[in-house]
Amino acid sequence: MRPIERLQKLNTKENLWIYVLKTVKDNPHHGWEFPILIENQFGFKPGTITPYRVLYSLEAEGLVESAFDDRRRVYRITEKGKQELENVKAFYEDLIKKIS
C-alpha cells in the first residue's frame, strides 16, 4: 500500500466517527442511513455494521444522543459532539498549515 493510500484509509474508514458526527450535525438520521450518506457525501463506503458500532461509542461518550421515532432510533449530535467536531476541524487546519 502506498503512503497516500494509508493516509486516505486512516482519514476515512479508520476515523469514521468524524464523518458520522458531521452527518448528524447537518440533520438527525437513522442508523441504517449512514453507509449511504457517508458514501454520497464523502466518497467512501464504510462497512454495513461499522457505523452502528461508531454510533454506540459516540453515544456512550455523550457526543450523540438517540431517541425512538416510529420504532426507529434517530441519532442527533450533542453540544459536546459539536465541540469535538470543531476540535477536529482545528486539528486539520493546524496540520495543513504545518505541512504547507
mmCIF file as gemmi writes it, N, C-alpha and C atoms, coordinates in Angstrom:
data_model
loop_
_atom_site.group_PDB
_atom_site.id
_atom_site.type_symbol
_atom_site.label_atom_id
_atom_site.label_alt_id
_atom_site.label_comp_id
_atom_site.label_asym_id
_atom_site.label_entity_id
_atom_site.label_seq_id
_atom_site.pdbx_PDB_ins_code
_atom_site.Cartn_x
_atom_site.Cartn_y
_atom_site.Cartn_z
_atom_site.occupancy
_atom_site.B_iso_or_equiv
_atom_site.pdbx_formal_charge
_atom_site.auth_seq_id
_atom_site.auth_asym_id
_atom_site.pdbx_PDB_model_num
ATOM 1 N N . MET Axp A 1 ? 0.848 -1.179 0 1 0 ? 1 A 1
ATOM 2 C CA . MET Axp A 1 ? 0 0 0 1 0 ? 1 A 1
ATOM 3 C C . MET Axp A 1 ? 0.896 1.245 0 1 0 ? 1 A 1
ATOM 4 N N . ARG Axp A 2 ? 0.571 2.158 -0.879 1 0 ? 2 A 1
ATOM 5 C CA . ARG Axp A 2 ? 1.339 3.401 -0.988 1 0 ? 2 A 1
ATOM 6 C C . ARG Axp A 2 ? 1.053 4.3 0.213 1 0 ? 2 A 1
ATOM 7 N N . PRO Axp A 3 ? 1.985 5.187 0.539 1 0 ? 3 A 1
ATOM 8 C CA . PRO Axp A 3 ? 1.765 6.084 1.683 1 0 ? 3 A 1
ATOM 9 C C . PRO Axp A 3 ? 0.468 6.892 1.585 1 0 ? 3 A 1
ATOM 10 N N . ILE Axp A 4 ? 0.143 7.396 0.422 1 0 ? 4 A 1
ATOM 11 C CA . ILE Axp A 4 ? -1.092 8.184 0.289 1 0 ? 4 A 1
ATOM 12 C C . ILE Axp A 4 ? -2.321 7.314 0.519 1 0 ? 4 A 1
ATOM 13 N N . GLU Axp A 5 ? -2.265 6.055 0.121 1 0 ? 5 A 1
ATOM 14 C CA . GLU Axp A 5 ? -3.386 5.148 0.354 1 0 ? 5 A 1
ATOM 15 C C . GLU Axp A 5 ? -3.569 4.873 1.849 1 0 ? 5 A 1
ATOM 16 N N . ARG Axp A 6 ? -2.458 4.71 2.574 1 0 ? 6 A 1
ATOM 17 C CA . ARG Axp A 6 ? -2.536 4.536 4.026 1 0 ? 6 A 1
ATOM 18 C C . ARG Axp A 6 ? -3.141 5.768 4.684 1 0 ? 6 A 1
ATOM 19 N N . LEU Axp A 7 ? -2.7 6.949 4.23 1 0 ? 7 A 1
ATOM 20 C CA . LEU Axp A 7 ? -3.215 8.205 4.776 1 0 ? 7 A 1
ATOM 21 C C . LEU Axp A 7 ? -4.715 8.332 4.522 1 0 ? 7 A 1
ATOM 22 N N . GLN Axp A 8 ? -5.142 7.996 3.322 1 0 ? 8 A 1
ATOM 23 C CA . GLN Axp A 8 ? -6.562 8.061 2.997 1 0 ? 8 A 1
ATOM 24 C C . GLN Axp A 8 ? -7.378 7.104 3.862 1 0 ? 8 A 1
ATOM 25 N N . LYS Axp A 9 ? -6.869 5.9 4.067 1 0 ? 9 A 1
ATOM 26 C CA . LYS Axp A 9 ? -7.576 4.925 4.896 1 0 ? 9 A 1
ATOM 27 C C . LYS Axp A 9 ? -7.66 5.411 6.34 1 0 ? 9 A 1
ATOM 28 N N . LEU Axp A 10 ? -6.552 5.931 6.854 1 0 ? 10 A 1
ATOM 29 C CA . LEU Axp A 10 ? -6.548 6.43 8.229 1 0 ? 10 A 1
ATOM 30 C C . LEU Axp A 10 ? -7.491 7.616 8.412 1 0 ? 10 A 1
ATOM 31 N N . ASN Axp A 11 ? -7.667 8.403 7.378 1 0 ? 11 A 1
ATOM 32 C CA . ASN Axp A 11 ? -8.503 9.594 7.485 1 0 ? 11 A 1
ATOM 33 C C . ASN Axp A 11 ? -9.925 9.377 6.99 1 0 ? 11 A 1
ATOM 34 N N . THR Axp A 12 ? -10.283 8.153 6.683 1 0 ? 12 A 1
ATOM 35 C CA . THR Axp A 12 ? -11.66 7.853 6.294 1 0 ? 12 A 1
ATOM 36 C C . THR Axp A 12 ? -12.173 6.715 7.175 1 0 ? 12 A 1
ATOM 37 N N . LYS Axp A 13 ? -11.968 5.491 6.764 1 0 ? 13 A 1
ATOM 38 C CA . LYS Axp A 13 ? -12.525 4.338 7.477 1 0 ? 13 A 1
ATOM 39 C C . LYS Axp A 13 ? -12.009 4.211 8.907 1 0 ? 13 A 1
ATOM 40 N N . GLU Axp A 14 ? -10.762 4.549 9.131 1 0 ? 14 A 1
ATOM 41 C CA . GLU Axp A 14 ? -10.186 4.423 10.472 1 0 ? 14 A 1
ATOM 42 C C . GLU Axp A 14 ? -10.68 5.507 11.428 1 0 ? 14 A 1
ATOM 43 N N . ASN Axp A 15 ? -11.208 6.573 10.892 1 0 ? 15 A 1
ATOM 44 C CA . ASN Axp A 15 ? -11.752 7.667 11.707 1 0 ? 15 A 1
ATOM 45 C C . ASN Axp A 15 ? -13.182 7.976 11.288 1 0 ? 15 A 1
ATOM 46 N N . LEU Axp A 16 ? -13.965 6.943 11.158 1 0 ? 16 A 1
ATOM 47 C CA . LEU Axp A 16 ? -15.341 7.069 10.705 1 0 ? 16 A 1
ATOM 48 C C . LEU Axp A 16 ? -16.169 7.972 11.616 1 0 ? 16 A 1
ATOM 49 N N . TRP Axp A 17 ? -15.799 8.042 12.873 1 0 ? 17 A 1
ATOM 50 C CA . TRP Axp A 17 ? -16.548 8.847 13.833 1 0 ? 17 A 1
ATOM 51 C C . TRP Axp A 17 ? -16.647 10.311 13.4 1 0 ? 17 A 1
ATOM 52 N N . ILE Axp A 18 ? -15.615 10.824 12.728 1 0 ? 18 A 1
ATOM 53 C CA . ILE Axp A 18 ? -15.639 12.216 12.26 1 0 ? 18 A 1
ATOM 54 C C . ILE Axp A 18 ? -16.778 12.399 11.259 1 0 ? 18 A 1
ATOM 55 N N . TYR Axp A 19 ? -16.912 11.486 10.338 1 0 ? 19 A 1
ATOM 56 C CA . TYR Axp A 19 ? -17.913 11.571 9.286 1 0 ? 19 A 1
ATOM 57 C C . TYR Axp A 19 ? -19.32 11.331 9.83 1 0 ? 19 A 1
ATOM 58 N N . VAL Axp A 20 ? -19.427 10.469 10.822 1 0 ? 20 A 1
ATOM 59 C CA . VAL Axp A 20 ? -20.718 10.238 11.466 1 0 ? 20 A 1
ATOM 60 C C . VAL Axp A 20 ? -21.161 11.516 12.187 1 0 ? 20 A 1
ATOM 61 N N . LEU Axp A 21 ? -20.241 12.135 12.942 1 0 ? 21 A 1
ATOM 62 C CA . LEU Axp A 21 ? -20.585 13.383 13.63 1 0 ? 21 A 1
ATOM 63 C C . LEU Axp A 21 ? -20.997 14.472 12.644 1 0 ? 21 A 1
ATOM 64 N N . LYS Axp A 22 ? -20.257 14.621 11.565 1 0 ? 22 A 1
ATOM 65 C CA . LYS Axp A 22 ? -20.588 15.637 10.57 1 0 ? 22 A 1
ATOM 66 C C . LYS Axp A 22 ? -21.954 15.371 9.96 1 0 ? 22 A 1
ATOM 67 N N . THR Axp A 23 ? -22.259 14.13 9.707 1 0 ? 23 A 1
ATOM 68 C CA . THR Axp A 23 ? -23.545 13.769 9.104 1 0 ? 23 A 1
ATOM 69 C C . THR Axp A 23 ? -24.702 14.113 10.041 1 0 ? 23 A 1
ATOM 70 N N . VAL Axp A 24 ? -24.571 13.807 11.336 1 0 ? 24 A 1
ATOM 71 C CA . VAL Axp A 24 ? -25.67 14.127 12.26 1 0 ? 24 A 1
ATOM 72 C C . VAL Axp A 24 ? -25.673 15.595 12.663 1 0 ? 24 A 1
ATOM 73 N N . LYS Axp A 25 ? -24.581 16.303 12.419 1 0 ? 25 A 1
ATOM 74 C CA . LYS Axp A 25 ? -24.583 17.747 12.671 1 0 ? 25 A 1
ATOM 75 C C . LYS Axp A 25 ? -25.53 18.429 11.693 1 0 ? 25 A 1
ATOM 76 N N . ASP Axp A 26 ? -25.548 17.97 10.47 1 0 ? 26 A 1
ATOM 77 C CA . ASP Axp A 26 ? -26.403 18.542 9.44 1 0 ? 26 A 1
ATOM 78 C C . ASP Axp A 26 ? -27.875 18.22 9.676 1 0 ? 26 A 1
ATOM 79 N N . ASN Axp A 27 ? -28.176 16.968 10.027 1 0 ? 27 A 1
ATOM 80 C CA . ASN Axp A 27 ? -29.56 16.517 10.256 1 0 ? 27 A 1
ATOM 81 C C . ASN Axp A 27 ? -29.549 15.243 11.087 1 0 ? 27 A 1
ATOM 82 N N . PRO Axp A 28 ? -30.574 15.01 11.893 1 0 ? 28 A 1
ATOM 83 C CA . PRO Axp A 28 ? -30.695 13.72 12.581 1 0 ? 28 A 1
ATOM 84 C C . PRO Axp A 28 ? -30.928 12.606 11.559 1 0 ? 28 A 1
ATOM 85 N N . HIS Axp A 29 ? -30.413 11.407 11.86 1 0 ? 29 A 1
ATOM 86 C CA . HIS Axp A 29 ? -30.564 10.296 10.919 1 0 ? 29 A 1
ATOM 87 C C . HIS Axp A 29 ? -30.755 8.976 11.645 1 0 ? 29 A 1
ATOM 88 N N . HIS Axp A 30 ? -31.391 8.04 10.949 1 0 ? 30 A 1
ATOM 89 C CA . HIS Axp A 30 ? -31.495 6.66 11.4 1 0 ? 30 A 1
ATOM 90 C C . HIS Axp A 30 ? -30.163 5.97 11.116 1 0 ? 30 A 1
ATOM 91 N N . GLY Axp A 31 ? -29.82 4.982 11.932 1 0 ? 31 A 1
ATOM 92 C CA . GLY Axp A 31 ? -28.556 4.28 11.766 1 0 ? 31 A 1
ATOM 93 C C . GLY Axp A 31 ? -28.351 3.658 10.403 1 0 ? 31 A 1
ATOM 94 N N . TRP Axp A 32 ? -29.413 3.111 9.817 1 0 ? 32 A 1
ATOM 95 C CA . TRP Axp A 32 ? -29.266 2.423 8.531 1 0 ? 32 A 1
ATOM 96 C C . TRP Axp A 32 ? -28.909 3.381 7.398 1 0 ? 32 A 1
ATOM 97 N N . GLU Axp A 33 ? -29.102 4.692 7.607 1 0 ? 33 A 1
ATOM 98 C CA . GLU Axp A 33 ? -28.806 5.666 6.555 1 0 ? 33 A 1
ATOM 99 C C . GLU Axp A 33 ? -27.317 5.988 6.423 1 0 ? 33 A 1
ATOM 100 N N . PHE Axp A 34 ? -26.541 5.756 7.461 1 0 ? 34 A 1
ATOM 101 C CA . PHE Axp A 34 ? -25.16 6.238 7.479 1 0 ? 34 A 1
ATOM 102 C C . PHE Axp A 34 ? -24.267 5.703 6.363 1 0 ? 34 A 1
ATOM 103 N N . PRO Axp A 35 ? -24.277 4.419 6.054 1 0 ? 35 A 1
ATOM 104 C CA . PRO Axp A 35 ? -23.409 3.975 4.955 1 0 ? 35 A 1
ATOM 105 C C . PRO Axp A 35 ? -23.702 4.701 3.641 1 0 ? 35 A 1
ATOM 106 N N . ILE Axp A 36 ? -24.969 4.892 3.339 1 0 ? 36 A 1
ATOM 107 C CA . ILE Axp A 36 ? -25.358 5.571 2.095 1 0 ? 36 A 1
ATOM 108 C C . ILE Axp A 36 ? -24.962 7.046 2.136 1 0 ? 36 A 1
ATOM 109 N N . LEU Axp A 37 ? -25.283 7.708 3.247 1 0 ? 37 A 1
ATOM 110 C CA . LEU Axp A 37 ? -24.976 9.131 3.382 1 0 ? 37 A 1
ATOM 111 C C . LEU Axp A 37 ? -23.478 9.404 3.306 1 0 ? 37 A 1
ATOM 112 N N . ILE Axp A 38 ? -22.706 8.585 3.987 1 0 ? 38 A 1
ATOM 113 C CA . ILE Axp A 38 ? -21.245 8.778 4.008 1 0 ? 38 A 1
ATOM 114 C C . ILE Axp A 38 ? -20.667 8.54 2.624 1 0 ? 38 A 1
ATOM 115 N N . GLU Axp A 39 ? -21.126 7.513 1.956 1 0 ? 39 A 1
ATOM 116 C CA . GLU Axp A 39 ? -20.631 7.267 0.602 1 0 ? 39 A 1
ATOM 117 C C . GLU Axp A 39 ? -20.982 8.434 -0.33 1 0 ? 39 A 1
ATOM 118 N N . ASN Axp A 40 ? -22.212 8.923 -0.254 1 0 ? 40 A 1
ATOM 119 C CA . ASN Axp A 40 ? -22.636 10.029 -1.118 1 0 ? 40 A 1
ATOM 120 C C . ASN Axp A 40 ? -21.933 11.341 -0.781 1 0 ? 40 A 1
ATOM 121 N N . GLN Axp A 41 ? -21.776 11.623 0.505 1 0 ? 41 A 1
ATOM 122 C CA . GLN Axp A 41 ? -21.208 12.899 0.926 1 0 ? 41 A 1
ATOM 123 C C . GLN Axp A 41 ? -19.686 12.937 0.879 1 0 ? 41 A 1
ATOM 124 N N . PHE Axp A 42 ? -19.045 11.822 1.248 1 0 ? 42 A 1
ATOM 125 C CA . PHE Axp A 42 ? -17.607 11.844 1.439 1 0 ? 42 A 1
ATOM 126 C C . PHE Axp A 42 ? -16.823 10.937 0.497 1 0 ? 42 A 1
ATOM 127 N N . GLY Axp A 43 ? -17.517 10.139 -0.304 1 0 ? 43 A 1
ATOM 128 C CA . GLY Axp A 43 ? -16.848 9.383 -1.346 1 0 ? 43 A 1
ATOM 129 C C . GLY Axp A 43 ? -16.18 8.086 -0.94 1 0 ? 43 A 1
ATOM 130 N N . PHE Axp A 44 ? -16.528 7.549 0.223 1 0 ? 44 A 1
ATOM 131 C CA . PHE Axp A 44 ? -16.022 6.22 0.579 1 0 ? 44 A 1
ATOM 132 C C . PHE Axp A 44 ? -17.149 5.463 1.261 1 0 ? 44 A 1
ATOM 133 N N . LYS Axp A 45 ? -17.066 4.146 1.179 1 0 ? 45 A 1
ATOM 134 C CA . LYS Axp A 45 ? -18.147 3.311 1.701 1 0 ? 45 A 1
ATOM 135 C C . LYS Axp A 45 ? -17.69 2.589 2.97 1 0 ? 45 A 1
ATOM 136 N N . PRO Axp A 46 ? -18.305 2.944 4.106 1 0 ? 46 A 1
ATOM 137 C CA . PRO Axp A 46 ? -17.997 2.19 5.327 1 0 ? 46 A 1
ATOM 138 C C . PRO Axp A 46 ? -18.706 0.849 5.297 1 0 ? 46 A 1
ATOM 139 N N . GLY Axp A 47 ? -18.312 -0.033 6.166 1 0 ? 47 A 1
ATOM 140 C CA . GLY Axp A 47 ? -18.998 -1.31 6.262 1 0 ? 47 A 1
ATOM 141 C C . GLY Axp A 47 ? -20.437 -1.116 6.713 1 0 ? 47 A 1
ATOM 142 N N . THR Axp A 48 ? -21.229 -2.14 6.589 1 0 ? 48 A 1
ATOM 143 C CA . THR Axp A 48 ? -22.642 -2.051 6.952 1 0 ? 48 A 1
ATOM 144 C C . THR Axp A 48 ? -22.834 -1.935 8.463 1 0 ? 48 A 1
ATOM 145 N N . ILE Axp A 49 ? -22.074 -2.675 9.221 1 0 ? 49 A 1
ATOM 146 C CA . ILE Axp A 49 ? -22.213 -2.712 10.677 1 0 ? 49 A 1
ATOM 147 C C . ILE Axp A 49 ? -21.384 -1.624 11.364 1 0 ? 49 A 1
ATOM 148 N N . THR Axp A 50 ? -20.271 -1.246 10.794 1 0 ? 50 A 1
ATOM 149 C CA . THR Axp A 50 ? -19.336 -0.32 11.428 1 0 ? 50 A 1
ATOM 150 C C . THR Axp A 50 ? -19.975 0.983 11.89 1 0 ? 50 A 1
ATOM 151 N N . PRO Axp A 51 ? -20.829 1.64 11.095 1 0 ? 51 A 1
ATOM 152 C CA . PRO Axp A 51 ? -21.44 2.885 11.596 1 0 ? 51 A 1
ATOM 153 C C . PRO Axp A 51 ? -22.225 2.68 12.896 1 0 ? 51 A 1
ATOM 154 N N . TYR Axp A 52 ? -22.871 1.53 13.055 1 0 ? 52 A 1
ATOM 155 C CA . TYR Axp A 52 ? -23.596 1.267 14.293 1 0 ? 52 A 1
ATOM 156 C C . TYR Axp A 52 ? -22.644 1.199 15.477 1 0 ? 52 A 1
ATOM 157 N N . ARG Axp A 53 ? -21.53 0.53 15.3 1 0 ? 53 A 1
ATOM 158 C CA . ARG Axp A 53 ? -20.544 0.441 16.379 1 0 ? 53 A 1
ATOM 159 C C . ARG Axp A 53 ? -20.025 1.819 16.741 1 0 ? 53 A 1
ATOM 160 N N . VAL Axp A 54 ? -19.793 2.648 15.721 1 0 ? 54 A 1
ATOM 161 C CA . VAL Axp A 54 ? -19.326 4.014 15.952 1 0 ? 54 A 1
ATOM 162 C C . VAL Axp A 54 ? -20.408 4.817 16.676 1 0 ? 54 A 1
ATOM 163 N N . LEU Axp A 55 ? -21.644 4.697 16.246 1 0 ? 55 A 1
ATOM 164 C CA . LEU Axp A 55 ? -22.748 5.417 16.893 1 0 ? 55 A 1
ATOM 165 C C . LEU Axp A 55 ? -22.88 5.036 18.364 1 0 ? 55 A 1
ATOM 166 N N . TYR Axp A 56 ? -22.773 3.753 18.677 1 0 ? 56 A 1
ATOM 167 C CA . TYR Axp A 56 ? -22.869 3.319 20.074 1 0 ? 56 A 1
ATOM 168 C C . TYR Axp A 56 ? -21.749 3.922 20.902 1 0 ? 56 A 1
ATOM 169 N N . SER Axp A 57 ? -20.541 3.961 20.358 1 0 ? 57 A 1
ATOM 170 C CA . SER Axp A 57 ? -19.409 4.555 21.069 1 0 ? 57 A 1
ATOM 171 C C . SER Axp A 57 ? -19.6 6.059 21.25 1 0 ? 57 A 1
ATOM 172 N N . LEU Axp A 58 ? -20.05 6.726 20.197 1 0 ? 58 A 1
ATOM 173 C CA . LEU Axp A 58 ? -20.277 8.172 20.29 1 0 ? 58 A 1
ATOM 174 C C . LEU Axp A 58 ? -21.37 8.492 21.302 1 0 ? 58 A 1
ATOM 175 N N . GLU Axp A 59 ? -22.374 7.651 21.354 1 0 ? 59 A 1
ATOM 176 C CA . GLU Axp A 59 ? -23.447 7.873 22.326 1 0 ? 59 A 1
ATOM 177 C C . GLU Axp A 59 ? -22.933 7.644 23.747 1 0 ? 59 A 1
ATOM 178 N N . ALA Axp A 60 ? -22.12 6.623 23.938 1 0 ? 60 A 1
ATOM 179 C CA . ALA Axp A 60 ? -21.55 6.353 25.263 1 0 ? 60 A 1
ATOM 180 C C . ALA Axp A 60 ? -20.666 7.505 25.731 1 0 ? 60 A 1
ATOM 181 N N . GLU Axp A 61 ? -20.016 8.188 24.795 1 0 ? 61 A 1
ATOM 182 C CA . GLU Axp A 61 ? -19.15 9.321 25.126 1 0 ? 61 A 1
ATOM 183 C C . GLU Axp A 61 ? -19.922 10.638 25.233 1 0 ? 61 A 1
ATOM 184 N N . GLY Axp A 62 ? -21.218 10.613 24.939 1 0 ? 62 A 1
ATOM 185 C CA . GLY Axp A 62 ? -22.033 11.815 25.029 1 0 ? 62 A 1
ATOM 186 C C . GLY Axp A 62 ? -21.902 12.746 23.838 1 0 ? 62 A 1
ATOM 187 N N . LEU Axp A 63 ? -21.392 12.241 22.719 1 0 ? 63 A 1
ATOM 188 C CA . LEU Axp A 63 ? -21.212 13.069 21.527 1 0 ? 63 A 1
ATOM 189 C C . LEU Axp A 63 ? -22.439 13.058 20.622 1 0 ? 63 A 1
ATOM 190 N N . VAL Axp A 64 ? -23.245 12.008 20.72 1 0 ? 64 A 1
ATOM 191 C CA . VAL Axp A 64 ? -24.541 11.949 20.044 1 0 ? 64 A 1
ATOM 192 C C . VAL Axp A 64 ? -25.547 11.425 21.055 1 0 ? 64 A 1
ATOM 193 N N . GLU Axp A 65 ? -26.81 11.656 20.747 1 0 ? 65 A 1
ATOM 194 C CA . GLU Axp A 65 ? -27.888 11.094 21.552 1 0 ? 65 A 1
ATOM 195 C C . GLU Axp A 65 ? -28.898 10.49 20.596 1 0 ? 65 A 1
ATOM 196 N N . SER Axp A 66 ? -29.688 9.567 21.118 1 0 ? 66 A 1
ATOM 197 C CA . SER Axp A 66 ? -30.681 8.932 20.257 1 0 ? 66 A 1
ATOM 198 C C . SER Axp A 66 ? -32.036 8.913 20.944 1 0 ? 66 A 1
ATOM 199 N N . ALA Axp A 67 ? -33.046 8.816 20.107 1 0 ? 67 A 1
ATOM 200 C CA . ALA Axp A 67 ? -34.423 8.687 20.575 1 0 ? 67 A 1
ATOM 201 C C . ALA Axp A 67 ? -35.185 7.9 19.528 1 0 ? 67 A 1
ATOM 202 N N . PHE Axp A 68 ? -36.257 7.266 19.964 1 0 ? 68 A 1
ATOM 203 C CA . PHE Axp A 68 ? -37.054 6.494 19.017 1 0 ? 68 A 1
ATOM 204 C C . PHE Axp A 68 ? -38.062 7.385 18.315 1 0 ? 68 A 1
ATOM 205 N N . ASP Axp A 69 ? -38.195 7.159 17.016 1 0 ? 69 A 1
ATOM 206 C CA . ASP Axp A 69 ? -39.146 7.859 16.175 1 0 ? 69 A 1
ATOM 207 C C . ASP Axp A 69 ? -39.784 6.799 15.282 1 0 ? 69 A 1
ATOM 208 N N . ASP Axp A 70 ? -41.047 6.505 15.521 1 0 ? 70 A 1
ATOM 209 C CA . ASP Axp A 70 ? -41.724 5.444 14.768 1 0 ? 70 A 1
ATOM 210 C C . ASP Axp A 70 ? -40.955 4.126 14.82 1 0 ? 70 A 1
ATOM 211 N N . ARG Axp A 71 ? -40.573 3.716 16.005 1 0 ? 71 A 1
ATOM 212 C CA . ARG Axp A 71 ? -39.863 2.458 16.268 1 0 ? 71 A 1
ATOM 213 C C . ARG Axp A 71 ? -38.462 2.391 15.667 1 0 ? 71 A 1
ATOM 214 N N . ARG Axp A 72 ? -37.961 3.504 15.174 1 0 ? 72 A 1
ATOM 215 C CA . ARG Axp A 72 ? -36.58 3.55 14.667 1 0 ? 72 A 1
ATOM 216 C C . ARG Axp A 72 ? -35.796 4.533 15.517 1 0 ? 72 A 1
ATOM 217 N N . ARG Axp A 73 ? -34.561 4.175 15.788 1 0 ? 73 A 1
ATOM 218 C CA . ARG Axp A 73 ? -33.698 5.037 16.572 1 0 ? 73 A 1
ATOM 219 C C . ARG Axp A 73 ? -33.121 6.124 15.67 1 0 ? 73 A 1
ATOM 220 N N . VAL Axp A 74 ? -33.253 7.376 16.114 1 0 ? 74 A 1
ATOM 221 C CA . VAL Axp A 74 ? -32.738 8.527 15.377 1 0 ? 74 A 1
ATOM 222 C C . VAL Axp A 74 ? -31.612 9.133 16.197 1 0 ? 74 A 1
ATOM 223 N N . TYR Axp A 75 ? -30.504 9.425 15.534 1 0 ? 75 A 1
ATOM 224 C CA . TYR Axp A 75 ? -29.328 9.981 16.196 1 0 ? 75 A 1
ATOM 225 C C . TYR Axp A 75 ? -29.191 11.462 15.899 1 0 ? 75 A 1
ATOM 226 N N . ARG Axp A 76 ? -28.83 12.222 16.951 1 0 ? 76 A 1
ATOM 227 C CA . ARG Axp A 76 ? -28.602 13.663 16.849 1 0 ? 76 A 1
ATOM 228 C C . ARG Axp A 76 ? -27.289 13.988 17.543 1 0 ? 76 A 1
ATOM 229 N N . ILE Axp A 77 ? -26.627 15.023 17.07 1 0 ? 77 A 1
ATOM 230 C CA . ILE Axp A 77 ? -25.389 15.462 17.694 1 0 ? 77 A 1
ATOM 231 C C . ILE Axp A 77 ? -25.716 16.256 18.961 1 0 ? 77 A 1
ATOM 232 N N . THR Axp A 78 ? -24.842 16.172 19.95 1 0 ? 78 A 1
ATOM 233 C CA . THR Axp A 78 ? -24.979 16.958 21.174 1 0 ? 78 A 1
ATOM 234 C C . THR Axp A 78 ? -24.042 18.166 21.092 1 0 ? 78 A 1
ATOM 235 N N . GLU Axp A 79 ? -24.156 19.058 22.056 1 0 ? 79 A 1
ATOM 236 C CA . GLU Axp A 79 ? -23.235 20.201 22.107 1 0 ? 79 A 1
ATOM 237 C C . GLU Axp A 79 ? -21.796 19.714 22.258 1 0 ? 79 A 1
ATOM 238 N N . LYS Axp A 80 ? -21.617 18.686 23.058 1 0 ? 80 A 1
ATOM 239 C CA . LYS Axp A 80 ? -20.282 18.092 23.229 1 0 ? 80 A 1
ATOM 240 C C . LYS Axp A 80 ? -19.767 17.538 21.897 1 0 ? 80 A 1
ATOM 241 N N . GLY Axp A 81 ? -20.651 16.939 21.125 1 0 ? 81 A 1
ATOM 242 C CA . GLY Axp A 81 ? -20.285 16.423 19.807 1 0 ? 81 A 1
ATOM 243 C C . GLY Axp A 81 ? -19.908 17.536 18.852 1 0 ? 81 A 1
ATOM 244 N N . LYS Axp A 82 ? -20.656 18.637 18.895 1 0 ? 82 A 1
ATOM 245 C CA . LYS Axp A 82 ? -20.336 19.79 18.047 1 0 ? 82 A 1
ATOM 246 C C . LYS Axp A 82 ? -18.963 20.343 18.393 1 0 ? 82 A 1
ATOM 247 N N . GLN Axp A 83 ? -18.651 20.405 19.686 1 0 ? 83 A 1
ATOM 248 C CA . GLN Axp A 83 ? -17.342 20.895 20.102 1 0 ? 83 A 1
ATOM 249 C C . GLN Axp A 83 ? -16.232 19.965 19.632 1 0 ? 83 A 1
ATOM 250 N N . GLU Axp A 84 ? -16.486 18.67 19.706 1 0 ? 84 A 1
ATOM 251 C CA . GLU Axp A 84 ? -15.481 17.702 19.246 1 0 ? 84 A 1
ATOM 252 C C . GLU Axp A 84 ? -15.249 17.84 17.747 1 0 ? 84 A 1
ATOM 253 N N . LEU Axp A 85 ? -16.286 18.102 16.999 1 0 ? 85 A 1
ATOM 254 C CA . LEU Axp A 85 ? -16.16 18.321 15.558 1 0 ? 85 A 1
ATOM 255 C C . LEU Axp A 85 ? -15.351 19.59 15.281 1 0 ? 85 A 1
ATOM 256 N N . GLU Axp A 86 ? -15.537 20.623 16.079 1 0 ? 86 A 1
ATOM 257 C CA . GLU Axp A 86 ? -14.723 21.838 15.954 1 0 ? 86 A 1
ATOM 258 C C . GLU Axp A 86 ? -13.259 21.546 16.277 1 0 ? 86 A 1
ATOM 259 N N . ASN Axp A 87 ? -13.003 20.673 17.253 1 0 ? 87 A 1
ATOM 260 C CA . ASN Axp A 87 ? -11.633 20.274 17.588 1 0 ? 87 A 1
ATOM 261 C C . ASN Axp A 87 ? -10.969 19.557 16.411 1 0 ? 87 A 1
ATOM 262 N N . VAL Axp A 88 ? -11.737 18.717 15.728 1 0 ? 88 A 1
ATOM 263 C CA . VAL Axp A 88 ? -11.228 18.017 14.54 1 0 ? 88 A 1
ATOM 264 C C . VAL Axp A 88 ? -10.854 19.026 13.463 1 0 ? 88 A 1
ATOM 265 N N . LYS Axp A 89 ? -11.741 19.959 13.22 1 0 ? 89 A 1
ATOM 266 C CA . LYS Axp A 89 ? -11.508 20.985 12.203 1 0 ? 89 A 1
ATOM 267 C C . LYS Axp A 89 ? -10.24 21.79 12.53 1 0 ? 89 A 1
ATOM 268 N N . ALA Axp A 90 ? -10.09 22.182 13.778 1 0 ? 90 A 1
ATOM 269 C CA . ALA Axp A 90 ? -8.906 22.94 14.193 1 0 ? 90 A 1
ATOM 270 C C . ALA Axp A 90 ? -7.636 22.109 14.03 1 0 ? 90 A 1
ATOM 271 N N . PHE Axp A 91 ? -7.724 20.818 14.347 1 0 ? 91 A 1
ATOM 272 C CA . PHE Axp A 91 ? -6.572 19.926 14.198 1 0 ? 91 A 1
ATOM 273 C C . PHE Axp A 91 ? -6.114 19.863 12.746 1 0 ? 91 A 1
ATOM 274 N N . TYR Axp A 92 ? -7.075 19.642 11.841 1 0 ? 92 A 1
ATOM 275 C CA . TYR Axp A 92 ? -6.719 19.536 10.427 1 0 ? 92 A 1
ATOM 276 C C . TYR Axp A 92 ? -6.235 20.866 9.859 1 0 ? 92 A 1
ATOM 277 N N . GLU Axp A 93 ? -6.841 21.968 10.271 1 0 ? 93 A 1
ATOM 278 C CA . GLU Axp A 93 ? -6.379 23.275 9.806 1 0 ? 93 A 1
ATOM 279 C C . GLU Axp A 93 ? -4.942 23.528 10.244 1 0 ? 93 A 1
ATOM 280 N N . ASP Axp A 94 ? -4.631 23.193 11.498 1 0 ? 94 A 1
ATOM 281 C CA . ASP Axp A 94 ? -3.277 23.356 12.002 1 0 ? 94 A 1
ATOM 282 C C . ASP Axp A 94 ? -2.3 22.442 11.267 1 0 ? 94 A 1
ATOM 283 N N . LEU Axp A 95 ? -2.699 21.234 11.018 1 0 ? 95 A 1
ATOM 284 C CA . LEU Axp A 95 ? -1.843 20.268 10.296 1 0 ? 95 A 1
ATOM 285 C C . LEU Axp A 95 ? -1.56 20.776 8.88 1 0 ? 95 A 1
ATOM 286 N N . ILE Axp A 96 ? -2.565 21.288 8.202 1 0 ? 96 A 1
ATOM 287 C CA . ILE Axp A 96 ? -2.382 21.799 6.843 1 0 ? 96 A 1
ATOM 288 C C . ILE Axp A 96 ? -1.404 22.976 6.844 1 0 ? 96 A 1
ATOM 289 N N . LYS Axp A 97 ? -1.524 23.849 7.838 1 0 ? 97 A 1
ATOM 290 C CA . LYS Axp A 97 ? -0.583 24.972 7.933 1 0 ? 97 A 1
ATOM 291 C C . LYS Axp A 97 ? 0.838 24.457 8.115 1 0 ? 97 A 1
ATOM 292 N N . LYS Axp A 98 ? 1.009 23.447 8.921 1 0 ? 98 A 1
ATOM 293 C CA . LYS Axp A 98 ? 2.34 22.912 9.212 1 0 ? 98 A 1
ATOM 294 C C . LYS Axp A 98 ? 2.988 22.247 8.005 1 0 ? 98 A 1
ATOM 295 N N . ILE Axp A 99 ? 2.189 21.587 7.174 1 0 ? 99 A 1
ATOM 296 C CA . ILE Axp A 99 ? 2.795 20.885 6.035 1 0 ? 99 A 1
ATOM 297 C C . ILE Axp A 99 ? 2.803 21.711 4.754 1 0 ? 99 A 1
ATOM 298 N N . SER Axp A 100 ? 2.194 22.886 4.803 1 0 ? 100 A 1
ATOM 299 C CA . SER Axp A 100 ? 2.156 23.741 3.597 1 0 ? 100 A 1
ATOM 300 C C . SER Axp A 100 ? 3.462 24.494 3.423 1 0 ? 100 A 1
